[in-house]
Amino acid sequence: MSRASFKMKKSLTIVYLIFALLAVKVNAQTWSGTIVYGKNSFGYLIKLGETEGQTTASFSSIEMNAYEIPCQNTTLNKDSLHFYVVSDYYTYEYQYIKQEERFRGDLKVYSNETEELLNSFETDLIRENIAESDMVEKQEFSFRSNNLILYGTLWKPKNPINKGLFFVTSSQGNDRSANNSEAKYFADLGFTVFNYDKRGTGKSEGDWKSATIEELSSDDMNAVRFFSKISTLPLSDIGIKGSSQGGVKIPYILSEMPQLGFGISISCPSGTLLESDLNRWKNLNSNHFGDTQIHQALKIQKAGFDFLAGNISYKSLLEAKDTNNNPDWLKYIWIPEQDVHKDYKLNFSGLPYFQKITQPLLVIQGLSDDVIPADSYRKIENALKKSNSKNYEVVTFENTNHSMSFVDDEFPFFQLVSPEYLPYLTDWLKTLTNK
């Protein structure tokens, strides 16, 4: 089978894998591997099992923000294992030969566009002996919020520290799987964790597109109260964490629920979500325009977003387009249709709510973030200075983008989490839990 036949789409932050296991009956087992490149490395886990007579496999890597991604189309024989991992731009071919108690093999990275071999690495798989009693326990729950049935997961640690961490939902159609990897990571640290499918995603009812930020935040607050109930943890022992649009909601929820213990806001813009969308459009398209042209083009694109947000009429949008129109620009500018469904979330800003919080708060921004305005962290810090919080930190990471992935031009083949991110979070949380 050719590499091209394995091509498939992936999400913004997690690669999708292509696996299937044939020929060998497999009891539940876990194998670990490592990819080494230069002075850097990252690890991954492959779980093999069997369901209804069919061999199953999944892939996990905290460095890649991936947790038990279902695998398909792999071959496992008595003495070999072979599978592909496919992303938007690269195809990864893993080949292993069984040698004693391990698989020895290599990874080859190909360009999807040209099918050219770009690089290769040695990588082995070692059998891990993980007892059932050592594993984090997961329980599925449903709860009601605003006349909707929503679904979530309670992550129960083996050695609980009697502290809870709740994941606030983020933007677009992402379900709870987007933060499963971090949920497992923090559960391993002893936190009881809860994440859930935002309305209209995963198994949950409803429509996130038509909801306002306040309505989505209401779901978050109902969910955290439910989490407190089923975990028996008081709200004061529970913290909330959110990224991007989720990060915007953190100060709002903390101000609405002052009983909560702490907050973590990642990649939060200082202005409205509309301003972030416009900033991202500028960063993606500025190379198509000159210095004068980009300002004129921005006026048209802003008018498009303003109409989407319900701020101006369609007539005003067309007037902005006609006034600044240039045929060469139009292919780079998004002009919504007149009957587009309005998205009032774009008008929301979390900045005023940073002044209202009282709880400990950690704010993190990557300095290679091309979505939010570059000075967001400074404006947020100025707002926090006016708050009654006695314990807040505002931190920036070099070479880190909006999703907290490390920007590495020397090794662009994998989207890896910034090496500073999780260690800093862990140390900050220890300062709270050790008090």
VOLUMSE-329040 format. One record per residue: residue number from 1; x, y, z of N, C-alpha, C in turn. Coordinates in pm, whole numbers. Layout:
<nodes>
NUM X Y Z X Y Z X Y Z .
...
</nodes>
This chain:
<nodes>
1 85 -120 0 0 0 0 88 124 0 .
2 59 224 -83 142 344 -92 114 436 25 .
3 212 525 53 193 622 161 77 715 133 .
4 54 746 6 -54 839 -29 -189 786 14 .
5 -205 654 15 -334 596 51 -365 611 198 .
6 -264 651 275 -285 667 418 -322 809 458 .
7 -331 902 362 -352 1043 395 -489 1066 459 .
8 -492 1149 559 -617 1182 628 -600 1315 697 .
9 -711 1374 742 -708 1503 812 -669 1484 957 .
10 -621 1591 1020 -594 1588 1163 -651 1714 1227 .
11 -660 1713 1361 -708 1831 1432 -596 1932 1441 .
12 -626 2058 1499 -527 2165 1504 -409 2128 1593 .
13 -431 2051 1696 -324 2026 1788 -282 1883 1800 .
14 -359 1787 1750 -327 1646 1771 -323 1575 1638 .
15 -222 1503 1615 -217 1424 1493 -305 1302 1508 .
16 -366 1262 1397 -443 1141 1394 -357 1027 1343 .
17 -378 910 1398 -296 796 1366 -371 695 1283 .
18 -293 617 1211 -352 511 1131 -288 381 1173 .
19 -365 296 1235 -318 171 1289 -417 60 1261 .
20 -374 -64 1256 -459 -180 1272 -370 -296 1307 .
21 -417 -393 1380 -334 -503 1423 -392 -633 1367 .
22 -307 -710 1302 -351 -830 1235 -264 -948 1278 .
23 -317 -1064 1262 -243 -1189 1265 -208 -1241 1403 .
24 -192 -1155 1503 -149 -1200 1635 -253 -1163 1739 .
25 -292 -1259 1820 -383 -1231 1930 -304 -1163 2041 .
26 -357 -1051 2093 -282 -969 2187 -362 -949 2315 .
27 -299 -978 2429 -357 -940 2556 -323 -793 2582 .
28 -396 -731 2673 -373 -589 2699 -228 -566 2739 .
29 -164 -474 2672 -23 -445 2701 9 -303 2656 .
30 113 -247 2718 156 -111 2688 303 -111 2651 .
31 336 -40 2544 474 -28 2497 510 121 2494 .
32 633 152 2534 679 291 2532 795 307 2435 .
33 800 425 2371 907 455 2277 954 598 2294 .
34 1067 630 2234 1124 764 2240 1180 802 2104 .
35 1155 926 2064 1217 982 1944 1322 1082 1991 .
36 1446 1065 1946 1556 1154 1982 1600 1231 1858 .
37 1610 1363 1871 1659 1447 1762 1748 1555 1819 .
38 1876 1553 1786 1971 1647 1842 1979 1631 1993 .
39 1962 1742 2065 1964 1738 2211 1825 1716 2270 .
40 1725 1704 2185 1587 1695 2231 1531 1554 2210 .
41 1421 1526 2279 1354 1397 2264 1211 1409 2313 .
42 1127 1317 2272 993 1307 2328 950 1160 2329 .
43 863 1128 2424 820 991 2440 678 968 2394 .
44 642 842 2375 507 806 2336 475 667 2388 .
45 347 638 2400 299 508 2445 206 449 2341 .
46 217 318 2318 124 246 2233 59 138 2318 .
47 -73 143 2327 -148 42 2401 -210 -56 2303 .
48 -186 -183 2325 -245 -289 2245 -345 -365 2328 .
49 -456 -402 2269 -559 -477 2340 -647 -551 2243 .
50 -758 -601 2293 -850 -677 2208 -993 -650 2253 .
51 -1080 -620 2158 -1221 -596 2184 -1304 -677 2086 .
52 -1391 -765 2141 -1478 -847 2058 -1401 -922 1950 .
53 -1288 -977 1992 -1209 -1056 1900 -1122 -977 1805 .
54 -1129 -843 1812 -1049 -758 1724 -939 -689 1805 .
55 -819 -690 1751 -708 -621 1817 -725 -470 1804 .
56 -703 -401 1912 -714 -254 1912 -582 -192 1955 .
57 -561 -68 1918 -440 3 1957 -472 151 1975 .
58 -394 216 2060 -408 360 2079 -271 421 2102 .
59 -262 549 2078 -136 624 2086 -150 738 2185 .
60 -51 754 2273 -50 865 2369 88 927 2374 .
61 90 1059 2394 216 1130 2416 184 1264 2479 .
62 226 1284 2603 199 1411 2669 271 1524 2597 .
63 389 1496 2538 461 1599 2465 390 1640 2338 .
64 306 1553 2284 229 1584 2163 83 1617 2195 .
65 51 1625 2326 -86 1653 2369 -183 1552 2311 .
66 -144 1425 2313 -227 1318 2258 -252 1214 2367 .
67 -378 1171 2379 -413 1070 2479 -504 963 2418 .
68 -453 843 2413 -529 726 2368 -607 754 2239 .
69 -536 804 2139 -597 825 2008 -621 689 1944 .
70 -744 657 1904 -772 526 1843 -687 505 1717 .
71 -638 386 1701 -549 354 1590 -614 253 1495 .
72 -578 260 1370 -635 173 1268 -527 133 1167 .
73 -555 27 1093 -474 -11 976 -326 -33 1006 .
74 -299 -111 1108 -161 -147 1144 -143 -297 1122 .
75 -21 -340 1102 7 -483 1092 98 -524 1205 .
76 57 -625 1279 136 -683 1387 149 -832 1359 .
77 271 -876 1336 298 -1017 1316 382 -1068 1432 .
78 418 -1194 1426 493 -1254 1536 622 -1180 1565 .
79 691 -1136 1461 823 -1075 1478 831 -931 1430 .
80 718 -867 1398 727 -731 1346 600 -651 1376 .
81 617 -521 1377 507 -427 1395 530 -312 1297 .
82 425 -271 1228 439 -169 1124 313 -82 1125 .
83 331 49 1128 214 138 1121 256 274 1069 .
84 157 352 1031 177 488 982 106 587 1073 .
85 165 705 1083 102 821 1145 97 929 1038 .
86 -20 989 1016 -36 1085 908 -88 1217 962 .
87 -22 1327 925 -70 1460 959 -101 1534 829 .
88 -134 1661 839 -167 1738 719 -49 1748 623 .
89 72 1753 678 188 1780 594 287 1665 585 .
90 282 1573 682 382 1467 687 317 1331 705 .
91 386 1229 655 351 1089 682 466 1027 759 .
92 434 962 872 535 902 957 521 750 948 .
93 624 685 906 623 540 890 710 476 999 .
94 645 397 1086 714 326 1192 726 178 1153 .
95 846 124 1164 870 -17 1135 954 -76 1248 .
96 910 -189 1302 980 -252 1413 1002 -400 1384 .
97 1115 -451 1435 1144 -594 1434 1160 -639 1578 .
98 1094 -751 1614 1101 -802 1751 1239 -859 1777 .
99 1301 -811 1885 1430 -862 1930 1423 -884 2080 .
100 1419 -1010 2118 1404 -1048 2258 1279 -983 2317 .
101 1295 -896 2417 1178 -842 2487 1139 -703 2439 .
102 1191 -659 2324 1158 -527 2275 1142 -530 2123 .
103 1083 -422 2072 1080 -400 1927 1188 -297 1894 .
104 1273 -328 1799 1372 -232 1749 1328 -186 1611 .
105 1334 -54 1589 1286 -7 1459 1330 132 1426 .
106 1261 191 1328 1293 327 1288 1167 400 1244 .
107 1179 531 1243 1073 620 1198 1123 694 1075 .
108 1045 691 969 1077 767 848 969 873 829 .
109 1013 995 801 921 1107 783 920 1148 636 .
110 801 1150 575 785 1183 434 699 1308 419 .
111 724 1383 314 638 1495 277 513 1441 209 .
112 396 1485 254 273 1443 188 262 1500 46 .
113 317 1620 28 305 1686 -102 391 1619 -209 .
114 515 1584 -173 607 1529 -273 638 1382 -252 .
115 598 1327 -134 632 1190 -92 783 1170 -77 .
116 857 1280 -68 1001 1273 -50 1034 1236 94 .
117 1133 1148 113 1182 1116 245 1259 1235 300 .
118 1213 1289 416 1273 1409 472 1375 1379 582 .
119 1348 1275 660 1438 1241 770 1402 1104 824 .
120 1492 1045 901 1466 916 963 1532 912 1100 .
121 1472 835 1191 1519 828 1329 1506 685 1379 .
122 1599 645 1465 1587 516 1531 1491 530 1648 .
123 1408 430 1669 1316 431 1783 1280 288 1820 .
124 1286 259 1948 1254 126 1998 1128 130 2084 .
125 1064 14 2099 951 0 2189 988 -97 2300 .
126 960 -56 2424 989 -137 2541 858 -167 2614 .
127 840 -291 2653 717 -331 2723 712 -269 2862 .
128 599 -209 2895 578 -149 3026 485 -238 3108 .
129 520 -257 3234 437 -336 3324 356 -242 3413 .
130 237 -209 3367 149 -117 3440 30 -194 3494 .
131 22 -203 3626 -87 -275 3689 -215 -193 3685 .
132 -328 -260 3687 -457 -191 3685 -470 -97 3804 .
133 -413 -137 3918 -423 -55 4039 -342 74 4029 .
134 -247 80 3934 -165 200 3916 -230 302 3824 .
135 -339 267 3762 -398 353 3660 -497 453 3719 .
136 -507 566 3653 -610 665 3687 -747 607 3650 .
137 -842 621 3740 -977 571 3713 -1060 681 3646 .
138 -1129 645 3540 -1215 739 3468 -1361 695 3483 .
139 -1447 791 3511 -1590 765 3520 -1666 864 3432 .
140 -1761 812 3356 -1842 896 3269 -1967 943 3344 .
141 -2003 1069 3325 -2119 1127 3391 -2198 1212 3291 .
142 -2326 1228 3320 -2408 1325 3249 -2472 1416 3353 .
143 -2498 1540 3314 -2560 1635 3404 -2642 1734 3320 .
144 -2729 1807 3387 -2817 1900 3317 -2770 2044 3337 .
145 -2769 2118 3226 -2735 2260 3232 -2819 2335 3131 .
146 -2894 2433 3178 -2976 2516 3090 -3063 2432 2996 .
147 -3130 2332 3055 -3222 2242 2984 -3151 2154 2880 .
148 -3021 2136 2893 -2945 2049 2805 -2878 1939 2887 .
149 -2862 1821 2826 -2787 1713 2888 -2644 1719 2834 .
150 -2549 1738 2924 -2408 1746 2888 -2334 1627 2949 .
151 -2224 1588 2885 -2151 1467 2927 -2006 1501 2958 .
152 -1954 1438 3063 -1817 1465 3103 -1749 1344 3163 .
153 -1622 1361 3200 -1540 1255 3258 -1480 1302 3389 .
154 -1494 1216 3491 -1427 1238 3618 -1301 1152 3620 .
155 -1186 1216 3641 -1057 1148 3646 -1017 1137 3793 .
156 -1011 1013 3845 -983 991 3987 -840 938 4002 .
157 -754 1014 4069 -613 974 4082 -596 856 4178 .
158 -484 786 4160 -453 676 4252 -420 731 4390 .
159 -343 840 4394 -303 900 4521 -354 1045 4526 .
160 -480 1064 4564 -540 1199 4560 -479 1293 4663 .
161 -466 1420 4622 -418 1524 4713 -533 1612 4761 .
162 -656 1567 4730 -777 1638 4773 -786 1779 4715 .
163 -741 1793 4591 -756 1916 4514 -815 1882 4379 .
164 -895 1973 4324 -960 1948 4197 -917 2046 4090 .
165 -919 2000 3966 -890 2086 3851 -999 2064 3747 .
166 -1061 2174 3706 -1172 2169 3611 -1131 2238 3482 .
167 -1158 2174 3367 -1124 2231 3238 -1243 2305 3179 .
168 -1228 2435 3166 -1328 2519 3101 -1324 2493 2951 .
169 -1440 2488 2887 -1443 2458 2744 -1389 2574 2662 .
170 -1342 2542 2540 -1279 2642 2456 -1362 2668 2332 .
171 -1298 2714 2223 -1370 2763 2105 -1399 2653 2005 .
172 -1480 2688 1907 -1513 2600 1794 -1578 2471 1843 .
173 -1566 2365 1763 -1636 2241 1794 -1553 2139 1868 .
174 -1455 2185 1947 -1370 2092 2021 -1445 2029 2138 .
175 -1435 1896 2149 -1496 1828 2263 -1392 1804 2371 .
176 -1427 1725 2473 -1338 1709 2589 -1207 1639 2555 .
177 -1203 1565 2442 -1080 1493 2407 -963 1588 2385 .
178 -990 1716 2357 -882 1812 2333 -795 1831 2456 .
179 -849 1808 2576 -766 1822 2695 -754 1694 2775 .
180 -782 1578 2712 -766 1450 2781 -621 1425 2824 .
181 -527 1466 2740 -387 1442 2773 -347 1516 2900 .
182 -386 1643 2910 -356 1718 3032 -436 1667 3150 .
183 -559 1624 3127 -639 1569 3236 -568 1449 3298 .
184 -516 1361 3215 -441 1245 3265 -314 1291 3336 .
185 -245 1389 3281 -122 1439 3342 -147 1490 3484 .
186 -250 1572 3501 -276 1629 3633 -335 1525 3729 .
187 -409 1429 3676 -458 1320 3761 -341 1237 3814 .
188 -239 1219 3732 -119 1148 3777 -48 1225 3888 .
189 -66 1357 3892 -7 1439 3998 -92 1439 4126 .
190 -208 1374 4122 -293 1363 4240 -418 1448 4236 .
191 -436 1530 4132 -556 1612 4120 -674 1527 4074 .
192 -789 1550 4134 -913 1498 4079 -956 1596 3970 .
193 -987 1543 3850 -1004 1628 3732 -1141 1603 3669 .
194 -1197 1709 3612 -1322 1694 3537 -1313 1773 3407 .
195 -1347 1709 3297 -1365 1779 3169 -1492 1729 3104 .
196 -1548 1808 3015 -1677 1771 2957 -1690 1822 2814 .
197 -1787 1765 2744 -1816 1807 2607 -1902 1934 2611 .
198 -1850 2040 2552 -1927 2164 2539 -2058 2135 2467 .
199 -2160 2214 2495 -2289 2194 2427 -2268 2189 2275 .
200 -2330 2088 2212 -2319 2074 2068 -2193 2005 2021 .
201 -2109 1954 2114 -1990 1878 2076 -1993 1742 2144 .
202 -1919 1646 2089 -1915 1513 2149 -2054 1457 2168 .
203 -2084 1415 2290 -2215 1356 2321 -2316 1457 2373 .
204 -2272 1581 2398 -2359 1679 2463 -2462 1739 2367 .
205 -2579 1770 2424 -2686 1834 2347 -2657 1982 2327 .
206 -2735 2044 2236 -2729 2188 2220 -2650 2234 2100 .
207 -2630 2366 2092 -2563 2429 1978 -2470 2537 2031 .
208 -2340 2515 2022 -2245 2614 2072 -2238 2737 1982 .
209 -2270 2721 1854 -2256 2832 1760 -2349 2948 1793 .
210 -2469 2916 1837 -2568 3022 1866 -2559 3072 2009 .
211 -2475 3011 2092 -2466 3049 2233 -2374 3169 2252 .
212 -2405 3250 2351 -2318 3361 2388 -2210 3310 2484 .
213 -2108 3391 2507 -2005 3356 2604 -2066 3338 2742 .
214 -2162 3425 2777 -2226 3413 2907 -2300 3281 2921 .
215 -2365 3235 2813 -2437 3108 2818 -2340 2990 2828 .
216 -2232 2996 2752 -2131 2890 2760 -2065 2889 2898 .
217 -2042 3007 2954 -1985 3016 3088 -2081 2962 3193 .
218 -2210 2982 3169 -2311 2926 3259 -2303 2774 3261 .
219 -2281 2714 3143 -2261 2569 3138 -2138 2529 3219 .
220 -2029 2605 3203 -1906 2576 3278 -1933 2582 3429 .
221 -2005 2684 3472 -2030 2700 3615 -2120 2590 3668 .
222 -2220 2549 3589 -2303 2435 3630 -2221 2308 3636 .
223 -2129 2294 3542 -2044 2174 3538 -1949 2170 3658 .
224 -1892 2283 3697 -1799 2282 3809 -1873 2257 3940 .
225 -1997 2303 3950 -2077 2270 4069 -2108 2121 4073 .
226 -2138 2063 3957 -2161 1919 3950 -2035 1843 3987 .
227 -1920 1890 3939 -1791 1829 3971 -1768 1832 4122 .
228 -1796 1944 4185 -1780 1956 4330 -1867 1854 4403 .
229 -1988 1834 4352 -2082 1742 4416 -2034 1598 4406 .
230 -1996 1553 4287 -1962 1411 4268 -1823 1378 4324 .
231 -1736 1480 4336 -1602 1456 4390 -1595 1479 4540 .
232 -1701 1541 4596 -1709 1582 4737 -1601 1684 4773 .
233 -1546 1751 4673 -1449 1857 4699 -1521 1991 4707 .
234 -1494 2072 4809 -1555 2204 4813 -1500 2291 4700 .
235 -1577 2392 4659 -1533 2480 4551 -1400 2546 4583 .
236 -1372 2568 4710 -1247 2632 4750 -1125 2546 4721 .
237 -1146 2416 4702 -1036 2325 4671 -1031 2290 4522 .
238 -1109 2362 4443 -1114 2337 4298 -1064 2460 4224 .
239 -978 2438 4124 -934 2545 4037 -984 2521 3896 .
240 -985 2626 3816 -1033 2614 3678 -921 2655 3581 .
241 -918 2589 3467 -815 2614 3368 -879 2623 3230 .
242 -838 2723 3152 -892 2739 3017 -789 2799 2925 .
243 -804 2770 2796 -710 2820 2695 -786 2889 2583 .
244 -729 2998 2531 -787 3075 2421 -923 3128 2464 .
245 -1032 3090 2396 -1164 3135 2440 -1192 3086 2582 .
246 -1144 2968 2615 -1155 2920 2753 -1079 3009 2849 .
247 -961 3058 2806 -885 3150 2889 -955 3281 2912 .
248 -1031 3326 2810 -1111 3449 2823 -1218 3432 2930 .
249 -1274 3312 2939 -1382 3287 3035 -1332 3273 3179 .
250 -1204 3245 3198 -1152 3222 3333 -1179 3340 3427 .
251 -1140 3465 3393 -1166 3575 3487 -1315 3599 3509 .
252 -1397 3577 3406 -1541 3596 3419 -1598 3497 3520 .
253 -1561 3369 3507 -1612 3265 3597 -1560 3287 3739 .
254 -1433 3322 3753 -1378 3348 3886 -1451 3462 3955 .
255 -1486 3565 3878 -1556 3679 3938 -1700 3643 3973 .
256 -1761 3550 3897 -1898 3506 3924 -1902 3402 4036 .
257 -1791 3329 4056 -1786 3224 4157 -1664 3250 4246 .
258 -1672 3347 4335 -1556 3381 4419 -1514 3270 4515 .
259 -1600 3167 4530 -1564 3055 4618 -1456 2966 4558 .
260 -1437 2972 4425 -1338 2887 4360 -1197 2915 4411 .
261 -1112 2811 4406 -981 2820 4467 -877 2897 4387 .
262 -874 2878 4254 -772 2944 4172 -810 2933 4025 .
263 -733 3002 3941 -758 2997 3797 -627 2994 3719 .
264 -633 2934 3599 -520 2932 3506 -573 2973 3370 .
265 -522 3083 3316 -568 3135 3188 -454 3130 3088 .
266 -474 3054 2980 -370 3031 2880 -409 3099 2749 .
267 -315 3171 2688 -335 3232 2555 -462 3317 2552 .
268 -475 3405 2648 -594 3489 2661 -569 3626 2599 .
269 -654 3670 2507 -638 3804 2449 -678 3911 2549 .
270 -618 4028 2533 -654 4140 2621 -778 4213 2570 .
271 -810 4198 2443 -926 4265 2386 -1039 4168 2357 .
272 -1123 4203 2263 -1234 4117 2227 -1186 4000 2141 .
273 -1271 3900 2130 -1240 3786 2042 -1235 3832 1897 .
274 -1313 3933 1861 -1309 3990 1726 -1170 4045 1697 .
275 -1114 4116 1793 -981 4173 1774 -876 4065 1755 .
276 -893 3953 1824 -800 3841 1807 -813 3779 1669 .
277 -937 3762 1623 -957 3706 1489 -897 3798 1382 .
278 -912 3928 1402 -856 4023 1305 -703 4022 1311 .
279 -649 4010 1431 -504 4003 1446 -447 3879 1378 .
280 -517 3767 1395 -471 3643 1331 -477 3656 1179 .
281 -586 3714 1128 -598 3733 983 -482 3820 932 .
282 -449 3926 1006 -339 4013 964 -208 3937 960 .
283 -180 3857 1062 -54 3783 1066 -45 3678 956 .
284 -159 3620 920 -159 3518 816 -147 3578 675 .
285 -192 3702 659 -205 3758 524 -122 3882 496 .
286 -50 3934 593 21 4060 574 124 4053 463 .
287 179 3936 436 280 3924 330 221 3945 191 .
288 89 3943 179 24 3965 49 1 4113 20 .
289 28 4198 120 -2 4340 106 121 4424 139 .
290 126 4545 87 224 4643 128 179 4711 256 .
291 265 4797 311 232 4864 437 105 4947 428 .
292 86 5016 317 -35 5097 299 -156 5009 272 .
293 -137 4911 188 -249 4824 148 -304 4744 264 .
294 -216 4697 355 -265 4613 465 -362 4689 554 .
295 -340 4818 573 -431 4898 656 -567 4914 588 .
296 -565 4929 456 -692 4939 383 -764 4804 382 .
297 -687 4697 363 -747 4563 363 -804 4529 501 .
298 -736 4573 606 -785 4548 741 -921 4613 765 .
299 -944 4729 705 -1074 4795 721 -1186 4708 665 .
300 -1160 4645 550 -1263 4558 491 -1284 4434 576 .
301 -1172 4371 617 -1186 4249 695 -1252 4275 829 .
302 -1218 4389 891 -1283 4425 1018 -1432 4445 997 .
303 -1470 4506 887 -1612 4523 859 -1681 4387 845 .
304 -1611 4290 783 -1667 4155 772 -1691 4092 907 .
305 -1592 4104 997 -1608 4049 1132 -1712 4127 1212 .
306 -1718 4259 1191 -1818 4339 1262 -1960 4300 1222 .
307 -1979 4270 1094 -2111 4225 1051 -2143 4088 1113 .
308 -2045 3998 1114 -2064 3868 1176 -2101 3881 1323 .
309 -2043 3980 1391 -2069 4001 1534 -2196 4080 1560 .
310 -2265 4125 1454 -2388 4201 1471 -2366 4346 1503 .
311 -2246 4398 1472 -2215 4536 1507 -2250 4637 1399 .
312 -2257 4594 1274 -2291 4684 1163 -2388 4613 1069 .
313 -2453 4691 982 -2546 4636 884 -2469 4581 764 .
314 -2540 4503 683 -2476 4449 562 -2447 4563 464 .
315 -2532 4664 466 -2508 4781 380 -2376 4848 417 .
316 -2350 4862 546 -2224 4923 591 -2105 4838 551 .
317 -2121 4704 557 -2014 4614 514 -1982 4635 367 .
318 -2086 4642 283 -2064 4661 139 -2003 4796 110 .
319 -2042 4898 188 -1983 5030 169 -1833 5028 201 .
320 -1796 4958 308 -1655 4946 343 -1579 4870 235 .
321 -1642 4769 181 -1580 4690 74 -1561 4775 -51 .
322 -1664 4849 -91 -1657 4929 -214 -1560 5046 -201 .
323 -1553 5104 -82 -1464 5219 -61 -1318 5179 -72 .
324 -1284 5062 -22 -1145 5021 -17 -1114 4906 -112 .
325 -1203 4882 -205 -1194 4761 -287 -1074 4764 -382 .
326 -1008 4654 -390 -902 4628 -487 -917 4484 -530 .
327 -935 4456 -658 -960 4318 -703 -854 4218 -656 .
328 -729 4261 -641 -624 4169 -600 -635 4131 -453 .
329 -706 4210 -375 -717 4181 -234 -825 4079 -201 .
330 -928 4078 -280 -1050 4007 -243 -1029 3859 -212 .
331 -935 3796 -277 -915 3653 -253 -856 3626 -114 .
332 -803 3728 -48 -747 3711 85 -841 3759 195 .
333 -952 3818 158 -1045 3876 255 -1173 3794 259 .
334 -1218 3767 381 -1342 3691 398 -1458 3789 415 .
335 -1553 3781 321 -1674 3862 327 -1791 3769 354 .
336 -1855 3779 470 -1965 3688 502 -2088 3714 414 .
337 -2168 3610 396 -2295 3624 326 -2392 3703 414 .
338 -2491 3761 351 -2586 3845 425 -2665 3765 529 .
339 -2692 3637 499 -2773 3555 589 -2686 3474 686 .
340 -2559 3510 703 -2472 3435 793 -2527 3442 935 .
341 -2509 3332 1009 -2554 3327 1148 -2462 3413 1232 .
342 -2518 3508 1305 -2439 3602 1384 -2367 3530 1499 .
343 -2247 3577 1527 -2167 3523 1637 -2135 3636 1735 .
344 -2223 3652 1835 -2207 3762 1930 -2093 3739 2028 .
345 -2039 3615 2029 -1923 3587 2115 -1804 3677 2081 .
346 -1799 3720 1955 -1685 3799 1910 -1671 3931 1985 .
347 -1779 3979 2045 -1775 4109 2114 -1729 4098 2259 .
348 -1704 3976 2306 -1672 3956 2448 -1524 3979 2474 .
349 -1495 4046 2585 -1358 4064 2632 -1350 4024 2778 .
350 -1249 3950 2814 -1231 3911 2954 -1155 4014 3036 .
351 -1099 4116 2970 -1011 4209 3040 -1076 4276 3161 .
352 -1200 4327 3151 -1258 4394 3269 -1271 4302 3390 .
353 -1284 4172 3365 -1308 4078 3476 -1180 4042 3549 .
354 -1063 4065 3487 -939 4044 3560 -928 4138 3679 .
355 -990 4255 3669 -987 4351 3780 -1075 4307 3896 .
356 -1166 4212 3870 -1266 4176 3972 -1231 4052 4052 .
357 -1125 3978 4011 -1098 3851 4076 -1030 3873 4211 .
358 -1042 3772 4296 -976 3772 4428 -886 3650 4446 .
359 -902 3550 4359 -831 3424 4376 -690 3427 4315 .
360 -604 3331 4352 -476 3315 4283 -500 3287 4135 .
361 -412 3342 4051 -430 3328 3906 -294 3319 3838 .
362 -285 3226 3743 -167 3215 3658 -208 3245 3514 .
363 -138 3338 3450 -163 3375 3310 -37 3342 3230 .
364 -54 3267 3121 60 3229 3038 32 3268 2892 .
365 132 3329 2830 123 3364 2688 251 3324 2617 .
366 237 3264 2499 351 3234 2415 390 3355 2332 .
367 518 3383 2321 562 3500 2248 564 3479 2098 .
368 535 3357 2052 519 3331 1909 372 3309 1874 .
369 283 3354 1960 138 3344 1938 98 3442 1828 .
370 47 3391 1716 6 3479 1607 -145 3503 1604 .
371 -214 3463 1713 -359 3482 1721 -393 3605 1803 .
372 -352 3609 1927 -388 3721 2014 -288 3835 1998 .
373 -328 3959 2030 -234 4071 2023 -111 4046 2109 .
374 5 4085 2060 132 4052 2125 144 4112 2265 .
375 79 4226 2290 91 4291 2421 -20 4252 2517 .
376 -92 4144 2488 -205 4104 2573 -163 4083 2717 .
377 -51 4015 2738 -10 3982 2875 19 4109 2956 .
378 70 4212 2891 97 4337 2964 -32 4404 3009 .
379 -131 4407 2920 -258 4470 2955 -331 4389 3063 .
380 -320 4257 3055 -382 4173 3158 -314 4196 3292 .
381 -182 4206 3293 -110 4230 3418 -149 4364 3478 .
382 -166 4466 3395 -209 4597 3446 -348 4590 3507 .
383 -437 4508 3446 -570 4491 3503 -563 4417 3636 .
384 -477 4317 3645 -465 4239 3769 -411 4324 3884 .
385 -331 4424 3852 -279 4513 3957 -391 4589 4026 .
386 -504 4603 3957 -619 4673 4013 -714 4579 4086 .
387 -684 4449 4083 -772 4350 4146 -736 4332 4293 .
388 -817 4252 4362 -790 4218 4502 -718 4086 4517 .
389 -670 4031 4405 -592 3907 4413 -454 3937 4472 .
390 -416 3859 4571 -286 3877 4634 -182 3780 4577 .
391 -223 3698 4484 -133 3595 4432 -162 3573 4285 .
392 -90 3643 4200 -106 3621 4056 31 3627 3989 .
393 42 3554 3880 164 3555 3800 126 3568 3653 .
394 203 3646 3579 188 3660 3435 321 3618 3373 .
395 317 3512 3291 440 3449 3242 436 3442 3091 .
396 551 3461 3027 562 3443 2882 668 3338 2852 .
397 646 3263 2743 740 3161 2698 790 3195 2558 .
398 919 3190 2539 978 3212 2408 944 3095 2315 .
399 936 3123 2186 917 3019 2082 797 2929 2112 .
400 690 2989 2161 569 2914 2197 449 2980 2131 .
401 364 2899 2066 253 2956 1990 123 2954 2070 .
402 13 2979 2003 -117 2995 2070 -161 2868 2143 .
403 -127 2752 2089 -167 2625 2150 -62 2571 2246 .
404 32 2655 2286 142 2618 2375 235 2515 2312 .
405 239 2511 2179 333 2424 2108 463 2499 2085 .
406 572 2425 2089 705 2483 2071 733 2503 1923 .
407 778 2623 1888 811 2655 1749 958 2619 1727 .
408 982 2512 1652 1117 2460 1632 1144 2445 1483 .
409 1213 2542 1425 1242 2539 1282 1338 2426 1244 .
410 1419 2383 1339 1514 2276 1310 1448 2140 1309 .
411 1333 2127 1375 1262 2000 1378 1111 2028 1367 .
412 1063 2058 1247 923 2098 1231 827 1981 1214 .
413 876 1858 1222 794 1743 1183 686 1706 1285 .
414 704 1746 1411 605 1715 1514 565 1844 1586 .
415 438 1853 1621 390 1968 1697 396 1930 1844 .
416 504 1974 1910 530 1935 2048 499 2049 2143 .
417 452 2013 2262 422 2112 2365 552 2180 2409 .
418 545 2310 2436 662 2383 2484 720 2313 2606 .
419 851 2292 2610 911 2221 2724 898 2296 2856 .
420 869 2425 2853 852 2504 2976 712 2493 3034 .
421 615 2459 2950 474 2476 2984 429 2392 3103 .
422 432 2262 3090 381 2176 3197 466 2183 3324 .
423 599 2188 3314 677 2204 3437 643 2331 3514 .
424 621 2442 3442 588 2566 3511 451 2555 3578 .
425 353 2498 3506 221 2477 3566 232 2393 3692 .
426 309 2285 3684 324 2194 3798 383 2265 3919 .
427 490 2341 3896 554 2411 4007 462 2516 4067 .
428 387 2588 3982 295 2690 4034 186 2626 4119 .
429 132 2514 4072 27 2445 4148 80 2393 4281 .
430 207 2354 4285 265 2306 4410 271 2417 4514 .
431 291 2542 4467 294 2654 4562 159 2674 4629 .
432 51 2631 4560 -83 2643 4617 -116 2525 4707 .
433 -85 2406 4656 -124 2284 4730 -38 2258 4851 .
434 84 2315 4856 172 2292 4970 146 2385 5087 .
435 54 2482 5066 25 2576 5174 -64 2512 5279 .
</nodes>
